[in-house]
Amino acid sequence: MEKEAVAKLKYLRISPRKVKIVLDLIRNRDVAAARAILAQTPKAASGPVLKTLNSAVANAEANHEMDPDKLYVAECYVCPGPILKRIRPVSKGRAYRINKRTSHVTIVVKED
């Protein structure tokens, strides 16, 4: 059976749609390439995703005795978290809804 290590980031205050763009860049890449891509990507989600990837690699090394040089990103996906609903006042006493979306990010690494 193939071993895998998982890291989850919950309640990230970035929209899932924006996080998905960053995750699509690193899916099925080896960890070194994924780290390089995330370090050079000018998106707000790249920092938290990089920390989650590093956490998954640390979990693989510490909990499953995997070699960190042979790891690759097997799965990475984002699910929507709870939505913070806010109100913006507009003309004539009306109120427009502002949805501040959150994300749950999951990264799974496996050994080659």
Long-range contacts (C-beta under 8 A, 24 or more apart in sequence): 2-110, 2-111, 3-60, 3-64, 3-66, 3-110, 3-111, 4-60, 4-64, 4-74, 4-108, 4-109, 4-110, 5-56, 5-57, 5-59, 5-60, 5-63, 5-64, 5-66, 5-108, 5-109, 5-110, 6-56, 6-59, 6-106, 6-107, 6-108, 7-52, 7-53, 7-55, 7-56, 7-59, 7-106, 7-107, 8-52, 8-104, 8-105, 8-106, 8-107, 9-48, 9-49, 9-51, 9-52, 9-103, 9-104, 9-105, 9-106, 10-81, 10-104, 10-105, 11-81, 11-82, 11-102, 11-103, 11-104, 12-45, 12-48, 12-81, 12-102, 12-103, 12-104, 12-105, 13-100, 13-102, 14-44, 14-45, 14-48, 14-101, 14-102, 14-103, 15-101, 15-103, 16-78, 16-79, 16-80, 16-81, 16-101, 16-103, 18-43, 18-44, 18-45, 19-45, 19-49, 19-78, 19-103, 19-105, 20-78, 21-45, 22-46, 22-49, 23-49, 23-76, 23-77, 23-78, 23-105, 26-53, 26-73, 26-76, 27-73, 27-75, 27-76, 28-72, 28-73, 28-74, 29-72, 29-73, 30-71, 30-72, 30-73, 30-112, 31-57, 31-68, 31-71, 31-72, 31-73, 31-109, 32-69, 34-73, 48-105, 49-105, 49-107, 52-105, 52-107, 53-107, 53-109, 56-107, 56-108, 56-109, 57-109, 60-109, 60-111, 66-109, 66-111, 67-111, 70-111, 70-112, 71-109, 71-110, 71-111, 71-112, 72-109, 72-110, 72-112, 73-107, 73-108, 73-109, 74-108, 74-109, 74-110, 75-106, 75-107, 75-108, 76-105, 76-106, 76-107, 76-108, 77-105, 77-106, 78-103, 78-104, 78-105, 78-106, 79-103, 79-104, 79-106, 80-104
